[in-house]
Amino acid sequence: MTPATLDHAGIEALIPHRGAMCLLDRMASWDATRIECVAVNHRDPHHPLRSASGLLASAAIEYAAQAMAVHGALCAAAEGDRAAPGFLASARDVRLGCWRLDDLPRVDRDELVVVAERQAADVARILYAFVLRHDGRELASGRVAVVLDAALASVR
């Protein structure tokens, strides 16, 4: 049986990222085609993707990629299988609604919400659409293609 929600530790158990590089704080919901996750680390001065200019909005792609990895792992587990490792192949039609994620206006629920929806999939590739929001405001959206490495999955 797969969980309805996950905390940070549960997410770490599903994806290869550990510690601060596991950007997602929790998984709020998911189904066979869609996942919603939350992150609260966008203001962290030690954020692993932070540059001298701050946490650039392009980091939204990594937040989305991690949500997609969680989704893939959950879908595989629901089928009694193990997810094949995936590699980000492309990001298309990415629209950024801000320059940085660390200087957003502070609000009561100061969190980033990432939603990823699987658009198409086969044994070798998956295409997701994603959106990243803060306080209901869309900060980033786009499509990400993932290439699966089934050969690598068999040696894990």
C-alpha positions in Angstrom: 0.0 0.0 0.0 1.3 3.5 -0.9 1.0 6.4 1.5 -1.5 9.3 1.0 1.1 11.8 2.2 4.8 11.8 3.0 7.2 13.9 5.2 10.7 14.8 4.3 12.1 11.5 5.5 9.6 9.6 3.5 10.6 11.6 0.4 14.3 10.9 1.0 13.5 7.2 1.1 12.1 7.4 -2.4 14.6 9.6 -4.3 18.4 9.7 -4.5 18.7 13.2 -3.0 19.7 13.4 0.7 20.0 16.1 3.3 19.7 19.7 2.1 19.6 18.5 -1.6 16.3 16.8 -0.9 14.4 20.0 -1.6 10.8 18.9 -0.8 9.4 19.1 2.8 6.3 17.0 2.2 4.1 15.4 -0.4 0.5 16.6 0.1 -1.3 14.4 -2.4 -0.9 12.2 -5.4 -2.8 10.0 -7.8 -1.8 8.0 -10.9 -1.1 11.1 -13.0 -0.6 14.0 -10.6 1.5 14.9 -7.5 1.5 18.0 -5.2 4.5 18.7 -3.0 5.5 21.5 -0.6 8.9 23.0 0.1 9.8 25.5 2.8 13.5 26.0 2.3 13.5 28.7 -0.3 14.8 31.4 2.1 17.5 29.2 3.6 20.9 31.0 3.2 22.6 27.6 2.8 20.2 26.3 0.1 22.3 24.0 -2.1 21.1 25.7 -5.3 21.6 29.3 -4.0 24.1 31.4 -6.0 25.7 34.7 -5.1 22.6 36.3 -6.6 20.2 34.3 -4.4 17.9 31.4 -5.2 17.1 32.0 -8.8 13.7 31.1 -10.1 15.2 28.5 -12.5 15.6 26.3 -9.4 11.9 25.6 -9.9 12.9 23.0 -12.4 14.7 21.0 -9.8 11.8 21.3 -7.3 9.6 19.9 -10.1 12.0 17.2 -11.0 12.1 16.0 -7.5 8.3 15.9 -7.3 8.3 13.9 -10.5 10.8 11.4 -9.0 8.6 11.0 -6.0 5.6 10.5 -8.3 7.4 7.9 -10.3 8.5 6.0 -7.2 5.0 6.0 -5.8 3.4 4.9 -9.0 6.0 2.0 -9.3 5.4 1.0 -5.7 1.6 1.0 -6.3 2.2 -1.6 -9.0 4.6 -3.6 -6.8 7.6 -2.5 -8.7 10.6 -0.4 -8.3 11.0 2.9 -10.2 13.7 3.0 -12.9 16.2 5.8 -12.4 15.4 8.8 -14.5 17.5 11.6 -16.0 16.3 15.1 -16.9 16.4 15.2 -20.7 14.9 18.6 -21.4 12.9 21.5 -20.0 10.6 23.2 -22.5 8.2 26.1 -22.5 9.5 27.2 -19.1 7.9 30.5 -17.9 9.3 32.3 -14.9 7.1 34.7 -13.1 9.9 36.1 -10.9 13.7 36.4 -10.8 14.3 34.8 -7.4 12.5 32.5 -5.0 14.3 33.7 -1.8 13.0 37.3 -1.9 9.3 36.6 -2.3 6.9 38.6 -0.1 6.5 36.8 3.3 3.0 35.3 3.9 1.4 33.2 6.6 1.9 30.0 4.7 5.4 30.8 3.4 5.8 27.7 1.2 6.4 26.7 -2.4 3.8 24.4 -3.8 4.9 22.3 -6.8 2.4 20.4 -8.9 3.5 17.9 -11.6 1.2 16.1 -13.9 2.2 13.3 -16.1 1.3 14.0 -19.7 2.7 11.0 -21.5 4.8 7.9 -20.7 6.3 4.8 -22.1 8.9 2.3 -20.9 11.8 4.7 -21.8 10.4 8.3 -21.4 8.0 10.4 -19.3 6.7 13.9 -20.0 5.4 16.0 -17.2 3.9 19.5 -17.0 4.7 21.4 -13.8 3.7 24.6 -12.0 5.4 26.2 -8.9 3.3 28.5 -6.8 3.8 30.7 -3.7 0.7 32.1 -1.9 -1.4 31.2 -5.0 0.9 33.1 -7.4 2.4 31.1 -10.3 6.1 31.5 -10.2 7.1 29.0 -12.8 5.6 26.5 -15.2 6.8 24.3 -18.0 7.3 20.8 -19.3 10.1 18.4 -18.4 11.1 15.2 -20.2 12.7 12.4 -18.3 14.6 9.5 -19.8 14.5 6.3 -17.9 17.4 4.0 -17.5 15.9 0.5 -17.1 19.4 -1.1 -17.3 20.6 0.9 -14.3 17.4 -0.1 -12.3 18.3 -3.8 -12.6 21.6 -3.4 -10.8 20.3 -1.3 -7.9 
